[in-house]
Amino acid sequence: MEEVAKQVTVNVSHATEILSAVIIGIAIIRVLLNYSFSFKPGAKISKEEIRIQFGSSVAVALELLLGADVLATAVAPSWNDIGQLAAIATIRTVLNYFLERELRHVRPSSR
């Protein structure tokens, strides 16, 4: 039963990692399209709004990746796995904190 649980959590973890990569890929495509259209006269989207959209997508992807890491080490982790998860979780949480802080700083000035 433990092997089944481990396999399920590993598969869900990989699916979550793929989902976060898809989110970032879509966000990059949106940035490229919106940025190229922002140079046209009468553009409806500003460069700040493009940054906010991309930053929000990256924040969601970071949260998904953190969840994937937790799932990957959820079943019978070693102390080494726990240490790596703690380091990765700390780095991703700090990155997400500063990204969200930057987005909150930019949002009021763009509206």
Secondary structure, 3 states (H helix, E strand, C coil): CHHHHHHHHHHHHHHHHHHHHHHHHHHHHHHHHHHHHCCCCCCCCCHHHHHHHHHHHHHHHHHHHHHHHHHHCCCCCCHHHHHHHHHHHHHHHHHHHHHHHHHHHHHHHHC
